[in-house]
């Protein structure tokens, strides 16, 4: 069964893989503010709607988030996602070093909260890993 497209625009593609119940975002360029938050909140809505637990973040084309988005993602979005059942996260890190450093902060914070996290060089490997997680 093919993935369902939830959002498709110049900044982000958000997919839902129904067979494996995976939420999958790909940022196409650095994404901030309302666009960033809207994509993650739509993903959260989809996660809740389908009782999904897995998320693939393809952030190769994204960059480091500003402090406002960093704080929002860790104090608003992530706790809601974990409460909804999110517990498995595959990540393709940003190409830029500053973005990688930013993502590593998110990885450590979510590992501490019980989310299984694994980093991959490409989205196909990340998706394959998520599909194997129970």
N, CA, C and O atoms as a GROMACS GRO file, in nm:
protein
  536
    1UNK      N    1   0.085  -0.117   0.000
    1UNK     CA    2   0.000   0.000   0.000
    1UNK      C    3   0.090   0.124   0.000
    1UNK      O    4   0.180   0.135   0.083
    2UNK      N    5   0.066   0.216  -0.091
    2UNK     CA    6   0.151   0.336  -0.098
    2UNK      C    7   0.127   0.430   0.019
    2UNK      O    8   0.023   0.426   0.085
    3UNK      N    9   0.226   0.515   0.043
    3UNK     CA   10   0.213   0.615   0.149
    3UNK      C   11   0.108   0.718   0.111
    3UNK      O   12   0.089   0.750  -0.006
    4UNK      N   13   0.040   0.769   0.212
    4UNK     CA   14  -0.060   0.875   0.192
    4UNK      C   15   0.008   1.010   0.213
    4UNK      O   16   0.079   1.029   0.312
    5UNK      N   17  -0.014   1.102   0.121
    5UNK     CA   18   0.043   1.235   0.133
    5UNK      C   19  -0.050   1.320   0.220
    5UNK      O   20  -0.168   1.336   0.188
    6UNK      N   21   0.004   1.374   0.327
    6UNK     CA   22  -0.070   1.460   0.419
    6UNK      C   23  -0.045   1.607   0.384
    6UNK      O   24  -0.138   1.688   0.380
    7UNK      N   25   0.082   1.640   0.360
    7UNK     CA   26   0.121   1.776   0.321
    7UNK      C   27   0.224   1.764   0.209
    7UNK      O   28   0.312   1.677   0.213
    8UNK      N   29   0.213   1.850   0.110
    8UNK     CA   30   0.314   1.858   0.003
    8UNK      C   31   0.323   2.004  -0.038
    8UNK      O   32   0.231   2.058  -0.100
    9UNK      N   33   0.435   2.068  -0.002
    9UNK     CA   34   0.456   2.207  -0.044
    9UNK      C   35   0.605   2.231  -0.063
    9UNK      O   36   0.685   2.137  -0.057
   10UNK      N   37   0.644   2.354  -0.085
   10UNK     CA   38   0.784   2.384  -0.115
   10UNK      C   39   0.876   2.360   0.005
   10UNK      O   40   0.998   2.348  -0.013
   11UNK      N   41   0.821   2.355   0.125
   11UNK     CA   42   0.901   2.339   0.246
   11UNK      C   43   0.909   2.195   0.296
   11UNK      O   44   1.014   2.150   0.342
   12UNK      N   45   0.797   2.123   0.287
   12UNK     CA   46   0.790   1.992   0.352
   12UNK      C   47   0.694   1.899   0.279
   12UNK      O   48   0.594   1.940   0.220
   13UNK      N   49   0.730   1.772   0.286
   13UNK     CA   50   0.638   1.666   0.248
   13UNK      C   51   0.614   1.586   0.376
   13UNK      O   52   0.708   1.546   0.445
   14UNK      N   53   0.487   1.563   0.405
   14UNK     CA   54   0.450   1.482   0.521
   14UNK      C   55   0.370   1.364   0.470
   14UNK      O   56   0.267   1.381   0.403
   15UNK      N   57   0.417   1.244   0.501
   15UNK     CA   58   0.353   1.121   0.455
   15UNK      C   59   0.310   1.037   0.574
   15UNK      O   60   0.362   1.049   0.684
   16UNK      N   61   0.212   0.951   0.547
   16UNK     CA   62   0.173   0.848   0.643
   16UNK      C   63   0.179   0.714   0.571
   16UNK      O   64   0.118   0.697   0.466
   17UNK      N   65   0.254   0.620   0.627
   17UNK     CA   66   0.267   0.486   0.573
   17UNK      C   67   0.169   0.396   0.649
   17UNK      O   68   0.199   0.353   0.760
   18UNK      N   69   0.053   0.366   0.589
   18UNK     CA   70  -0.052   0.295   0.664
   18UNK      C   71  -0.017   0.152   0.706
   18UNK      O   72  -0.058   0.110   0.814
   19UNK      N   73   0.056   0.078   0.625
   19UNK     CA   74   0.086  -0.061   0.662
   19UNK      C   75   0.176  -0.069   0.784
   19UNK      O   76   0.159  -0.156   0.869
   20UNK      N   77   0.272   0.023   0.793
   20UNK     CA   78   0.366   0.020   0.905
   20UNK      C   79   0.339   0.129   1.009
   20UNK      O   80   0.411   0.141   1.107
   21UNK      N   81   0.234   0.208   0.985
   21UNK     CA   82   0.194   0.315   1.076
   21UNK      C   83   0.310   0.408   1.111
   21UNK      O   84   0.341   0.431   1.228
   22UNK      N   85   0.373   0.460   1.006
   22UNK     CA   86   0.488   0.549   1.022
   22UNK      C   87   0.452   0.688   0.969
   22UNK      O   88   0.400   0.702   0.859
   23UNK      N   89   0.480   0.789   1.052
   23UNK     CA   90   0.471   0.928   1.009
   23UNK      C   91   0.609   0.961   0.953
   23UNK      O   92   0.710   0.922   1.011
   24UNK      N   93   0.613   1.033   0.840
   24UNK     CA   94   0.739   1.055   0.770
   24UNK      C   95   0.741   1.196   0.713
   24UNK      O   96   0.664   1.230   0.623
   25UNK      N   97   0.830   1.279   0.768
   25UNK     CA   98   0.843   1.413   0.710
   25UNK      C   99   0.978   1.429   0.641
   25UNK      O  100   1.079   1.371   0.683
   26UNK      N  101   0.978   1.508   0.535
   26UNK     CA  102   1.100   1.546   0.464
   26UNK      C  103   1.097   1.697   0.444
   26UNK      O  104   1.008   1.750   0.377
   27UNK      N  105   1.193   1.765   0.503
   27UNK     CA  106   1.204   1.909   0.480
   27UNK      C  107   1.286   1.930   0.352
   27UNK      O  108   1.389   1.866   0.332
   28UNK      N  109   1.237   2.020   0.265
   28UNK     CA  110   1.301   2.045   0.137
   28UNK      C  111   1.399   2.162   0.142
   28UNK      O  112   1.482   2.177   0.053
   29UNK      N  113   1.390   2.242   0.246
   29UNK     CA  114   1.480   2.355   0.269
   29UNK      C  115   1.464   2.396   0.415
   29UNK      O  116   1.371   2.349   0.481
   30UNK      N  117   1.552   2.482   0.466
   30UNK     CA  118   1.536   2.524   0.605
   30UNK      C  119   1.394   2.576   0.631
   30UNK      O  120   1.343   2.661   0.558
   31UNK      N  121   1.334   2.522   0.736
   31UNK     CA  122   1.193   2.549   0.766
   31UNK      C  123   1.181   2.592   0.911
   31UNK      O  124   1.233   2.527   1.002
   32UNK      N  125   1.111   2.703   0.932
   32UNK     CA  126   1.101   2.762   1.064
   32UNK      C  127   0.959   2.808   1.092
   32UNK      O  128   0.870   2.798   1.007
   33UNK      N  129   0.940   2.859   1.212
   33UNK     CA  130   0.817   2.928   1.249
   33UNK      C  131   0.690   2.850   1.224
   33UNK      O  132   0.683   2.730   1.248
   34UNK      N  133   0.590   2.921   1.174
   34UNK     CA  134   0.457   2.864   1.154
   34UNK      C  135   0.460   2.743   1.060
   34UNK      O  136   0.388   2.646   1.084
   35UNK      N  137   0.541   2.747   0.956
   35UNK     CA  138   0.548   2.636   0.861
   35UNK      C  139   0.602   2.511   0.930
   35UNK      O  140   0.548   2.401   0.911
   36UNK      N  141   0.707   2.526   1.008
   36UNK     CA  142   0.766   2.416   1.083
   36UNK      C  143   0.665   2.357   1.182
   36UNK      O  144   0.644   2.236   1.187
   37UNK      N  145   0.604   2.445   1.259
   37UNK     CA  146   0.510   2.400   1.362
   37UNK      C  147   0.387   2.335   1.301
   37UNK      O  148   0.338   2.234   1.352
   38UNK      N  149   0.338   2.391   1.194
   38UNK     CA  150   0.220   2.336   1.128
   38UNK      C  151   0.247   2.194   1.078
   38UNK      O  152   0.162   2.106   1.093
   39UNK      N  153   0.364   2.172   1.019
   39UNK     CA  154   0.399   2.039   0.970
   39UNK      C  155   0.405   1.938   1.084
   39UNK      O  156   0.350   1.828   1.074
   40UNK      N  157   0.471   1.976   1.193
   40UNK     CA  158   0.481   1.883   1.306
   40UNK      C  159   0.345   1.859   1.373
   40UNK      O  160   0.316   1.747   1.415
   41UNK      N  161   0.264   1.961   1.381
   41UNK     CA  162   0.132   1.943   1.442
   41UNK      C  163   0.040   1.858   1.354
   41UNK      O  164  -0.040   1.780   1.405
   42UNK      N  165   0.051   1.873   1.222
   42UNK     CA  166  -0.027   1.787   1.133
   42UNK      C  167   0.020   1.642   1.145
   42UNK      O  168  -0.060   1.549   1.140
   43UNK      N  169   0.151   1.625   1.160
   43UNK     CA  170   0.204   1.490   1.183
   43UNK      C  171   0.155   1.433   1.314
   43UNK      O  172   0.121   1.315   1.322
   44UNK      N  173   0.150   1.515   1.417
   44UNK     CA  174   0.097   1.472   1.547
   44UNK      C  175  -0.050   1.432   1.536
   44UNK      O  176  -0.091   1.330   1.591
   45UNK      N  177  -0.127   1.512   1.465
   45UNK     CA  178  -0.268   1.480   1.443
   45UNK      C  179  -0.283   1.344   1.373
   45UNK      O  180  -0.368   1.264   1.410
   46UNK      N  181  -0.199   1.321   1.273
   46UNK     CA  182  -0.203   1.194   1.199
   46UNK      C  183  -0.160   1.079   1.289
   46UNK      O  184  -0.218   0.971   1.285
   47UNK      N  185  -0.058   1.102   1.371
   47UNK     CA  186  -0.010   1.002   1.466
   47UNK      C  187  -0.124   0.959   1.558
   47UNK      O  188  -0.145   0.840   1.581
   48UNK      N  189  -0.196   1.057   1.612
   48UNK     CA  190  -0.307   1.028   1.702
   48UNK      C  191  -0.420   0.956   1.629
   48UNK      O  192  -0.475   0.858   1.679
   49UNK      N  193  -0.454   1.006   1.512
   49UNK     CA  194  -0.566   0.951   1.435
   49UNK      C  195  -0.546   0.803   1.403
   49UNK      O  196  -0.642   0.726   1.404
   50UNK      N  197  -0.423   0.764   1.373
   50UNK     CA  198  -0.395   0.627   1.329
   50UNK      C  199  -0.328   0.542   1.438
   50UNK      O  200  -0.288   0.429   1.413
   51UNK      N  201  -0.316   0.597   1.558
   51UNK     CA  202  -0.251   0.526   1.670
   51UNK      C  203  -0.111   0.479   1.630
   51UNK      O  204  -0.070   0.367   1.661
   52UNK      N  205  -0.040   0.566   1.560
   52UNK     CA  206   0.096   0.535   1.518
   52UNK      C  207   0.193   0.560   1.632
   52UNK      O  208   0.162   0.632   1.726
   53UNK      N  209   0.311   0.500   1.623
   53UNK     CA  210   0.413   0.517   1.725
   53UNK      C  211   0.550   0.554   1.667
   53UNK      O  212   0.642   0.586   1.741
   54UNK      N  213   0.560   0.548   1.534
   54UNK     CA  214   0.690   0.563   1.469
   54UNK      C  215   0.693   0.690   1.383
   54UNK      O  216   0.593   0.728   1.322
   55UNK      N  217   0.812   0.754   1.381
   55UNK     CA  218   0.828   0.878   1.305
   55UNK      C  219   0.963   0.875   1.236
   55UNK      O  220   1.065   0.843   1.296
   56UNK      N  221   0.962   0.910   1.107
   56UNK     CA  222   1.086   0.924   1.030
   56UNK      C  223   1.104   1.073   1.000
   56UNK      O  224   1.018   1.136   0.938
   57UNK      N  225   1.216   1.128   1.044
   57UNK     CA  226   1.250   1.268   1.018
   57UNK      C  227   1.363   1.273   0.916
   57UNK      O  228   1.477   1.240   0.946
   58UNK      N  229   1.330   1.315   0.795
   58UNK     CA  230   1.432   1.337   0.692
   58UNK      C  231   1.463   1.487   0.693
   58UNK      O  232   1.394   1.566   0.630
   59UNK      N  233   1.567   1.522   0.764
   59UNK     CA  234   1.602   1.662   0.786
   59UNK      C  235   1.728   1.704   0.709
   59UNK      O  236   1.791   1.803   0.744
   60UNK      N  237   1.764   1.628   0.605
   60UNK     CA  238   1.887   1.659   0.531
   60UNK      C  239   1.892   1.804   0.484
   60UNK      O  240   1.999   1.866   0.487
   61UNK      N  241   1.780   1.858   0.440
   61UNK     CA  242   1.779   1.994   0.384
   61UNK      C  243   1.739   2.100   0.486
   61UNK      O  244   1.732   2.218   0.453
   62UNK      N  245   1.713   2.058   0.609
   62UNK     CA  246   1.680   2.155   0.713
   62UNK      C  247   1.809   2.205   0.778
   62UNK      O  248   1.918   2.156   0.746
   63UNK      N  249   1.796   2.300   0.867
   63UNK     CA  250   1.912   2.354   0.936
   63UNK      C  251   1.882   2.355   1.086
   63UNK      O  252   1.784   2.294   1.130
   64UNK      N  253   1.964   2.422   1.161
   64UNK     CA  254   1.938   2.434   1.304
   64UNK      C  255   1.814   2.520   1.325
   64UNK      O  256   1.787   2.613   1.249
   65UNK      N  257   1.739   2.486   1.428
   65UNK     CA  258   1.620   2.564   1.461
   65UNK      C  259   1.659   2.678   1.555
   65UNK      O  260   1.753   2.665   1.633
   66UNK      N  261   1.588   2.786   1.546
   66UNK     CA  262   1.609   2.894   1.641
   66UNK      C  263   1.561   2.852   1.779
   66UNK      O  264   1.495   2.750   1.793
   67UNK      N  265   1.594   2.931   1.880
   67UNK     CA  266   1.559   2.894   2.018
   67UNK      C  267   1.408   2.884   2.038
   67UNK      O  268   1.362   2.800   2.115
   68UNK      N  269   1.330   2.968   1.971
   68UNK     CA  270   1.185   2.963   1.986
   68UNK      C  271   1.127   2.830   1.937
   68UNK      O  272   1.044   2.769   2.005
   69UNK      N  273   1.171   2.784   1.820
   69UNK     CA  274   1.123   2.656   1.768
   69UNK      C  275   1.180   2.538   1.846
   69UNK      O  276   1.113   2.436   1.863
   70UNK      N  277   1.303   2.552   1.892
   70UNK     CA  278   1.363   2.447   1.973
   70UNK      C  279   1.283   2.430   2.102
   70UNK      O  280   1.247   2.318   2.138
   71UNK      N  281   1.256   2.539   2.170
   71UNK     CA  282   1.178   2.533   2.294
   71UNK      C  283   1.039   2.476   2.269
   71UNK      O  284   0.993   2.390   2.344
   72UNK      N  285   0.973   2.524   2.164
   72UNK     CA  286   0.838   2.476   2.132
   72UNK      C  287   0.837   2.326   2.105
   72UNK      O  288   0.751   2.253   2.155
   73UNK      N  289   0.934   2.280   2.027
   73UNK     CA  290   0.934   2.139   1.991
   73UNK      C  291   0.959   2.050   2.113
   73UNK      O  292   0.907   1.938   2.120
   74UNK      N  293   1.036   2.097   2.209
   74UNK     CA  294   1.066   2.015   2.326
   74UNK      C  295   0.967   2.031   2.442
   74UNK      O  296   0.952   1.940   2.522
   75UNK      N  297   0.899   2.145   2.451
   75UNK     CA  298   0.807   2.166   2.562
   75UNK      C  299   0.660   2.149   2.524
   75UNK      O  300   0.576   2.123   2.610
   76UNK      N  301   0.629   2.164   2.396
   76UNK     CA  302   0.490   2.152   2.351
   76UNK      C  303   0.471   2.027   2.266
   76UNK      O  304   0.391   1.939   2.300
   77UNK      N  305   0.544   2.020   2.154
   77UNK     CA  306   0.520   1.912   2.059
   77UNK      C  307   0.563   1.774   2.111
   77UNK      O  308   0.482   1.681   2.113
   78UNK      N  309   0.688   1.760   2.152
   78UNK     CA  310   0.740   1.628   2.192
   78UNK      C  311   0.661   1.566   2.307
   78UNK      O  312   0.629   1.447   2.300
   79UNK      N  313   0.626   1.639   2.413
   79UNK     CA  314   0.546   1.576   2.519
   79UNK      C  315   0.410   1.528   2.469
   79UNK      O  316   0.362   1.422   2.511
   80UNK      N  317   0.348   1.604   2.380
   80UNK     CA  318   0.220   1.560   2.324
   80UNK      C  319   0.238   1.435   2.238
   80UNK      O  320   0.157   1.343   2.243
   81UNK      N  321   0.344   1.433   2.158
   81UNK     CA  322   0.370   1.317   2.073
   81UNK      C  323   0.398   1.192   2.157
   81UNK      O  324   0.346   1.085   2.128
   82UNK      N  325   0.479   1.207   2.261
   82UNK     CA  326   0.507   1.091   2.348
   82UNK      C  327   0.379   1.045   2.417
   82UNK      O  328   0.355   0.924   2.428
   83UNK      N  329   0.296   1.138   2.463
   83UNK     CA  330   0.170   1.102   2.529
   83UNK      C  331   0.076   1.030   2.433
   83UNK      O  332  -0.006   0.948   2.475
   84UNK      N  333   0.087   1.061   2.304
   84UNK     CA  334   0.003   0.998   2.203
   84UNK      C  335   0.056   0.861   2.162
   84UNK      O  336  -0.009   0.789   2.086
   85UNK      N  337   0.175   0.824   2.211
   85UNK     CA  338   0.229   0.691   2.182
   85UNK      C  339   0.358   0.689   2.103
   85UNK      O  340   0.415   0.581   2.082
   86UNK      N  341   0.407   0.804   2.057
   86UNK     CA  342   0.532   0.808   1.980
   86UNK      C  343   0.645   0.755   2.066
   86UNK      O  344   0.671   0.806   2.175
   87UNK      N  345   0.712   0.651   2.016
   87UNK     CA  346   0.822   0.596   2.094
   87UNK      C  347   0.937   0.541   2.009
   87UNK      O  348   1.029   0.478   2.061
   88UNK      N  349   0.931   0.566   1.878
   88UNK     CA  350   1.035   0.514   1.791
   88UNK      C  351   1.064   0.619   1.682
   88UNK      O  352   0.973   0.658   1.608
   89UNK      N  353   1.189   0.664   1.672
   89UNK     CA  354   1.224   0.775   1.587
   89UNK      C  355   1.349   0.743   1.504
   89UNK      O  356   1.456   0.714   1.559
   90UNK      N  357   1.334   0.748   1.373
   90UNK     CA  358   1.447   0.734   1.281
   90UNK      C  359   1.477   0.871   1.222
   90UNK      O  360   1.385   0.942   1.180
   91UNK      N  361   1.604   0.907   1.217
   91UNK     CA  362   1.642   1.042   1.175
   91UNK      C  363   1.749   1.036   1.067
   91UNK      O  364   1.845   0.959   1.076
   92UNK      N  365   1.730   1.118   0.965
   92UNK     CA  366   1.836   1.147   0.869
   92UNK      C  367   1.877   1.291   0.901
   92UNK      O  368   1.800   1.385   0.881
   93UNK      N  369   1.998   1.307   0.950
   93UNK     CA  370   2.044   1.436   1.002
   93UNK      C  371   2.060   1.540   0.891
   93UNK      O  372   2.080   1.507   0.774
   94UNK      N  373   2.050   1.668   0.930
   94UNK     CA  374   2.078   1.776   0.835
   94UNK      C  375   2.220   1.765   0.780
   94UNK      O  376   2.310   1.714   0.846
   95UNK      N  377   2.238   1.813   0.658
   95UNK     CA  378   2.372   1.813   0.597
   95UNK      C  379   2.464   1.912   0.669
   95UNK      O  380   2.584   1.886   0.683
   96UNK      N  381   2.408   2.024   0.715
   96UNK     CA  382   2.488   2.126   0.782
   96UNK      C  383   2.524   2.082   0.924
   96UNK      O  384   2.441   2.028   0.996
   97UNK      N  385   2.648   2.106   0.961
   97UNK     CA  386   2.698   2.067   1.093
   97UNK      C  387   2.617   2.131   1.206
   97UNK      O  388   2.588   2.064   1.305
   98UNK      N  389   2.581   2.258   1.192
   98UNK     CA  390   2.504   2.326   1.296
   98UNK      C  391   2.368   2.260   1.314
   98UNK      O  392   2.318   2.248   1.426
   99UNK      N  393   2.308   2.216   1.206
   99UNK     CA  394   2.181   2.144   1.214
   99UNK      C  395   2.197   2.009   1.280
   99UNK      O  396   2.110   1.966   1.356
  100UNK      N  397   2.308   1.941   1.253
  100UNK     CA  398   2.336   1.812   1.316
  100UNK      C  399   2.349   1.827   1.467
  100UNK      O  400   2.297   1.747   1.544
  101UNK      N  401   2.421   1.932   1.507
  101UNK     CA  402   2.440   1.956   1.650
  101UNK      C  403   2.305   1.983   1.718
  101UNK      O  404   2.280   1.934   1.828
  102UNK      N  405   2.221   2.060   1.653
  102UNK     CA  406   2.088   2.091   1.705
  102UNK      C  407   2.005   1.963   1.720
  102UNK      O  408   1.942   1.942   1.823
  103UNK      N  409   2.006   1.878   1.618
  103UNK     CA  410   1.930   1.753   1.623
  103UNK      C  411   1.981   1.660   1.732
  103UNK      O  412   1.903   1.588   1.795
  104UNK      N  413   2.111   1.660   1.754
  104UNK     CA  414   2.166   1.572   1.858
  104UNK      C  415   2.113   1.610   1.997
  104UNK      O  416   2.099   1.523   2.084
  105UNK      N  417   2.085   1.738   2.018
  105UNK     CA  418   2.021   1.780   2.144
  105UNK      C  419   1.882   1.716   2.156
  105UNK      O  420   1.846   1.665   2.262
  106UNK      N  421   1.805   1.720   2.047
  106UNK     CA  422   1.671   1.660   2.049
  106UNK      C  423   1.680   1.509   2.072
  106UNK      O  424   1.599   1.451   2.144
  107UNK      N  425   1.778   1.448   2.009
  107UNK     CA  426   1.795   1.303   2.023
  107UNK      C  427   1.817   1.269   2.170
  107UNK      O  428   1.751   1.181   2.224
  108UNK      N  429   1.911   1.338   2.234
  108UNK     CA  430   1.942   1.307   2.374
  108UNK      C  431   1.823   1.331   2.466
  108UNK      O  432   1.795   1.250   2.554
  109UNK      N  433   1.753   1.441   2.445
  109UNK     CA  434   1.636   1.471   2.529
  109UNK      C  435   1.528   1.364   2.514
  109UNK      O  436   1.466   1.325   2.613
  110UNK      N  437   1.504   1.318   2.393
  110UNK     CA  438   1.400   1.219   2.372
  110UNK      C  439   1.443   1.079   2.414
  110UNK      O  440   1.360   0.999   2.457
  111UNK      N  441   1.572   1.048   2.402
  111UNK     CA  442   1.622   0.922   2.455
  111UNK      C  443   1.598   0.915   2.606
  111UNK      O  444   1.556   0.812   2.659
  112UNK      N  445   1.624   1.027   2.674
  112UNK     CA  446   1.602   1.034   2.819
  112UNK      C  447   1.455   1.012   2.855
  112UNK      O  448   1.425   0.966   2.965
  113UNK      N  449   1.365   1.043   2.764
  113UNK     CA  450   1.221   1.029   2.788
  113UNK      C  451   1.168   0.895   2.739
  113UNK      O  452   1.047   0.871   2.744
  114UNK      N  453   1.256   0.805   2.691
  114UNK     CA  454   1.214   0.670   2.655
  114UNK      C  455   1.186   0.646   2.508
  114UNK      O  456   1.135   0.539   2.472
  115UNK      N  457   1.217   0.741   2.422
  115UNK     CA  458   1.198   0.721   2.279
  115UNK      C  459   1.320   0.648   2.223
  115UNK      O  460   1.433   0.689   2.248
  116UNK      N  461   1.298   0.540   2.148
  116UNK     CA  462   1.408   0.471   2.079
  116UNK      C  463   1.445   0.555   1.958
  116UNK      O  464   1.358   0.592   1.878
  117UNK      N  465   1.573   0.585   1.943
  117UNK     CA  466   1.618   0.673   1.836
  117UNK      C  467   1.734   0.608   1.763
  117UNK      O  468   1.823   0.550   1.826
  118UNK      N  469   1.733   0.619   1.630
  118UNK     CA  470   1.845   0.571   1.551
  118UNK      C  471   1.867   0.668   1.434
  118UNK      O  472   1.771   0.715   1.373
  119UNK      N  473   1.993   0.698   1.405
  119UNK     CA  474   2.031   0.792   1.299
  119UNK      C  475   2.077   0.712   1.177
  119UNK      O  476   2.148   0.612   1.191
  120UNK      N  477   2.036   0.758   1.058
  120UNK     CA  478   2.069   0.689   0.934
  120UNK      C  479   2.122   0.788   0.830
  120UNK      O  480   2.093   0.907   0.837
  121UNK      N  481   2.200   0.737   0.734
  121UNK     CA  482   2.252   0.825   0.629
  121UNK      C  483   2.149   0.856   0.519
  121UNK      O  484   2.165   0.954   0.447
  122UNK      N  485   2.045   0.774   0.507
  122UNK     CA  486   1.944   0.802   0.404
  122UNK      C  487   1.807   0.752   0.450
  122UNK      O  488   1.797   0.665   0.537
  123UNK      N  489   1.701   0.809   0.392
  123UNK     CA  490   1.565   0.776   0.438
  123UNK      C  491   1.522   0.631   0.411
  123UNK      O  492   1.440   0.577   0.485
  124UNK      N  493   1.575   0.568   0.307
  124UNK     CA  494   1.536   0.430   0.279
  124UNK      C  495   1.581   0.337   0.392
  124UNK      O  496   1.506   0.249   0.434
  125UNK      N  497   1.702   0.357   0.443
  125UNK     CA  498   1.750   0.277   0.556
  125UNK      C  499   1.670   0.307   0.682
  125UNK      O  500   1.639   0.216   0.759
  126UNK      N  501   1.638   0.434   0.702
  126UNK     CA  502   1.560   0.473   0.819
  126UNK      C  503   1.422   0.408   0.815
  126UNK      O  504   1.375   0.357   0.916
  127UNK      N  505   1.359   0.411   0.700
  127UNK     CA  506   1.226   0.352   0.685
  127UNK      C  507   1.232   0.201   0.708
  127UNK      O  508   1.146   0.145   0.776
  128UNK      N  509   1.332   0.136   0.652
  128UNK     CA  510   1.347  -0.009   0.671
  128UNK      C  511   1.363  -0.044   0.818
  128UNK      O  512   1.305  -0.142   0.865
  129UNK      N  513   1.442   0.034   0.890
  129UNK     CA  514   1.460   0.010   1.034
  129UNK      C  515   1.329   0.025   1.108
  129UNK      O  516   1.293  -0.060   1.190
  130UNK      N  517   1.257   0.134   1.081
  130UNK     CA  518   1.129   0.158   1.148
  130UNK      C  519   1.030   0.045   1.121
  130UNK      O  520   0.956   0.004   1.210
  131UNK      N  521   1.029  -0.005   0.999
  131UNK     CA  522   0.936  -0.113   0.964
  131UNK      C  523   0.964  -0.240   1.043
  131UNK      O  524   0.875  -0.321   1.064
  132UNK      N  525   1.090  -0.256   1.088
  132UNK     CA  526   1.128  -0.374   1.167
  132UNK      C  527   1.099  -0.359   1.315
  132UNK      O  528   1.103  -0.457   1.389
  133UNK      N  529   1.070  -0.238   1.359
  133UNK     CA  530   1.044  -0.215   1.502
  133UNK      C  531   0.903  -0.256   1.538
  133UNK      O  532   0.808  -0.229   1.464
  134UNK      N  533   0.889  -0.322   1.651
  134UNK     CA  534   0.755  -0.366   1.693
  134UNK      C  535   0.685  -0.260   1.774
  134UNK      O  536   0.572  -0.280   1.817
   0.00000   0.00000   0.00000
